């Protein structure tokens, strides 16, 4: 076969693709440039498909090479662009205990002055959405609560543990990271309509907003499951700086190097945090559901480690990119839900109708399949 320029390009793209996949599996604390090269993986995946179609028109024998590569790397493609056009939600009468989970980064309910709007409408609407939510379990990151006795000018607006928890018929677990001088509490929270039988916190070094928490809940079927809620290290990059960096050459020169340094530092910390979390999940004997603000993209070591151990709900049943970041940066899916193999994912969606934070909430419906049912 004559080694044409197109064929050389095909080999180059396949090599690029394989190296990028390898980089996804390398933690940034071991070799930090891998985190940057891993971000090129979606481009390599797309180019490989383009070349497959090109060779189908030119030479089907050569087309077999990129087609085989596309088949083998399809799970990685699904991470960034899920395609399930013929999927229908699992029928409700199928056996197994249903669990509906809502996860959301609530951005401290916009309590700070720079986040508030007129009459704190976004705060009221966000709390109302959570209070009335039909989910069995709520996992909330960047949580804020003003317990009774807090010195506040907002009345009962931010008595969120009380409103979302007891008043709505849910048990609650607030993992506090800070209580300020006025008595207000910051941290993460899990609310459950099922009884909470055990709970705990996982520190990533010093206890900050970036940590993990878990609860064991008893289902009506008498099964116990564990739900993890965690928030990884921020990317530490301002949206405005990112937009400036790619909008002009001058912006790239002014902002680019600083953004790269911050991304590197964030990747190193997130990769360490995810290793800590994975080790803890490996010791759990219960079926698991995980909700997270990963602050990382599907083409990252953090996501890859979770995907190696759990099903990603969006990649399993979703269609499209499933972006969860509510801002100017497109295609950012940084909020995710995962499930262990004992669950089937019935449905999953992003709540784009709830724009009150810089993250859109996500909702997943899972079915716990008992071991004897999986063998039938």
N, C-alpha and C positions, 0 to 999 in steps of 0.2 A: 504494500500500500504506500502510495506516495505521501511523504510527510509534508503536507501542505501547511500553509500558515494557519489556516483554521484548525487543523488537527493539533498543531503545537499549542494554539490558544486553549483548545479543549483540555489538553494534558495539564497546562498551566493552571487552569481554573480548578480542575479536579485536585491537583496538588494543594492549591490554596485552600480549597474546601476541607481537605483532610487535616491540614495544619491548624485551621481555625477550630475545628472540632476538638483537636487535641488541646488547644489553648483553653477551651471552655473548661476542661477538666484539671487545669493547673491553678492552684490557689495563688492569689496575688502576693501573699506573704512569702511564697517560694520563688516566684519569678514574675514580678509585677508587669513587664511588657505583655505577658500573655493576656491580661485583662483587656488591654487595648486591642490586640489583634483579634480576640474573640468577638469583638463588636462588628467585625467585617463579615462574620459568618452569614447573615441574611443576604448580603450582596453576592457572596460566592454561591449560595444555594439558588438564588434567582438566575444568575448567569449560567449555572449548570443546566437549568431547565430550558433556558433560551437556546443553548447549544444543542440540547437534545432535539428540540423542534427543528433547528437548522439542519442537523444531520439526517433527520427523518425525511427531509425534502431532497437531500443531496445523496446520501449513502446510508441505507438502513443498517448495514453491518457496523459502521462506525457509530451510528446512533445508539447501538446497544450499550456502549461504554457509559455515556452520561446517563442513559436510562437506568442502568443497573445501579449506578452511584445514587441517582435520585431515589430509587426504591429503598436502598439501604439507609439513606439519610433522611427519609420521610419523617420520622419522629422529630428530628430537629427542625424541619420545615414547619411542622404542626405547632411547634412551640411559639413561633412568631405569627403564623397565619393559619389558624385552625380552619379546616374545611370538612364540614359534615352536612352537605346540602340535603341529603335524603334522611337525616336522622329525625325521628319523632320521639317525644318524651315517653318514657316508660309508662305503661298503663298502671294506674293506681292499684288495680286489683292484684298485681303480681305480689308474691310473698316477700316478706322482709320488712323490718321496721324503718319507717321514713323519718329522716331528720332534716329539718330545714334550717340552714345556717345563713346568717347575715354578718358580713364583716365590713367595717368602715373605719377609716382614719377621720375622726371628727374635728380635727384641728382645734382642740380645746373649745369647741362650740363657739368659736369666733369671739371669745370674751375680751380679747385685747382691743383697745380703741382703734388701732389701724385695721382691724379685721371686721369691725362692726358695720352694720348698715342702719338705715332709719328704723327706730324703735326696736333694734336688735331682731329684725324680722327673720334673718337667716338662722339665728340661734334658736328662735322659737320654732321655726319650721323643722329644723334638724331634730330637735328634741321630740317634737310631735310625731315625726316620721318613725323614730325609734320606739316611742311609747306604743304606737298603734301597729307596729310591725308584726306580722303573723309568724315570724321566725321562731323556732324552738330555742335557738341559741344565738346570742348576739356577741360578737367579738369586736371590741372597740379599741382603737389605738389613739394616742394623744388625747386621752380622756381628761375631763375637768369636772369637778364636783364641789359644790358649796353645801356642806352639811349644816344642819340646824345649829345656830349659834355663830355662823360665819358673819363677819362684819361686811355687809354687801349692800349696795344701792339698788340691786336688781331684784329685790324681793325673793321669791321662790323660783325664779327663772332657771337658775343653775343648780337646783337640788336634783341633780340628774340621777344619782343612785336611787334616791327615793322614788322618783317619777318612773324611771325606766325599769326599776327593780320591783320593790314591794307593791307599789300602787298598780303596776301592770301585771301582777301575778307571777313575777319571776324571782328566783333566787339570784344573788349577786356575789361577785368576788371582785373587789377593787385592789389592784396591785399598785400601791402608792410609791411614787418616786420622790415626791416633794409635797410638803404642806407649808404654805406661805404664812406670813405673819398675821394675815386676816383669818386664817383657818381653812382656806380653800385647798383642795387636794388635786394633785396632778398624777398621771400614771396611765395605766391601761385597765380595762374592765371586761369581764365576761358576765353575761346575764343568761339565765337558763330557766325554761318552763319545766324542765326535768329536775329532780332532786340532785343537788351537788353533794357527792359523798366524800370527796377529797379534793384538795387544791394545793397549789404551790407556785413558787416563783423561781425562775432561772436567771441568775445574774450573768452578765457578760463583763466580768471584772467589777468595777464600781457600779452600783445600781443607778441607772439613769432611765430616761424615757426609752432608750434602746435596750430592751430586755425581752424575756419571754415569760409567759405565765401559762398555767394549765389547770383544768378542772376535770375530774372524773364525774360523769353524770349517769344516773340510773334510768334507763329507758322503760317505757310501759311494758316492753317485752321481757323485762327483768335483766336484760343485758347491760353491761357497763361499758361505756366508751370514754376515751380521753379526747379532750379538745384543747389544742394549743393555740395561743394567741401571741404573736410576737411582732416586734418592730425592729428592723435592722438599722444599722448606722446610715444616716443621711448621706446623700451624694455630696452634700456641702457645696453645692453650686447654685447660684442664683439664676433663675430663668432668664432675666434680662441680660446677664453676662453671656449666657449660651446663645441667645438670639443675636446679640451684638457680634459674637465671634464668627458666626457663619453668614452674617448679612453683608460684610465687607472685608476686604483685605486688611484695612486699618484696624477693624475690630478684632480680626483674628490675631494680628500682631500684639494688640493691646491686652487682649483677654485670654488668648489661647493657652499660653504657658501656665498661667495661674490655674486655669480650669483643669489642665492635665494633672497638675500637682495635687489638686483637691480630689480629683477622681481617683488618683492612685492611692491617696491616704484612705479614702472611704472604702475602696475595694479591699484593701488589706484588712481593715477592721471588720467589714462585713463577712469576709471569708473566714476569719477566725471565729466570729460569732456563729456562723452556720455550722461549722465543725463541732462547736460546743453543743448546739441544739441537736444535731444528728446523733451524737453519742448518747444524749439523754433519751431520744425516741427509741433507740435500739434496745433500751432496757425496759420499755413499756410492754406489758403483756396484753393490753387491751387494743381493740380496733381504734384507729386514730383519725381525727379530722384536724387540719391545720389551717389557720387563717393568718395572713401576714401582710404587712406593708414591708415588702422586701427592699424597697429603694434600689432595686436592681432589675435589669432587663432579662428576658427569657434566655438571652445568649450570654450568660454569666456563670461563674463557678457556683455562686450561691443557689441559683435556680437549678443548675445541673445536679447538684447534690440532692436537692429535694426531689427532683424528677427521677433520680436513680432509685429512690426508696418509696415514692408515692405517686399516685395519679394526680396530674394537674387537672382541675375541673374544666377549665376553659379548653385546654388542648384535647380533652376527652370528648366534649360534646358541643363546643362552641363553633361559631362561624365568623371568620374575619380576624381582625387584629385584637379586638377586645381591650382597647386602651382604657386605662383607669385614671390617668392623670388629667385633672381638670385645669388646663392651662394652655399656653400657646405652643408648647412642644407637642408635636403629633406622635401617634403610634406608641405611646409610653404605657405599657402594661407593667406596673410596678406593684400592684396589689393582686394577691393570688390566694386561692384556696386549694388545698391538697387533701387527698384521702388515701388511707391504707387499702390494701387489696381486699379486705373484708367488705368493703363498700362498693356498690355500683353507683355511678353518677347519673342520676335521672335527668337533671337539668341544671343549668348555670347561666346567669346573665349579669350584666353590669347595669346598675340603676342610674341611667343617664338623666332621668327625670328629677334627680336629687342633686342639685348643683351648689349646695351650701358650703362645701369644703373644697380644698384643692385636690381632693381624691373623690372619685365616684364610689359609692358603696357597691358591693358585690353580693349576690345571693346564689346559694347552691342548695340543691335538693339531693339528698343521698339516701340510699337504701342499704341497710345493714343486712347482708346475706349470711345466714348462719352456716357453719362449716358443712352440716349435713346437706344443705341446699346446694352448695357449690359442687357437690359430686354428682348431682342428678343431671 
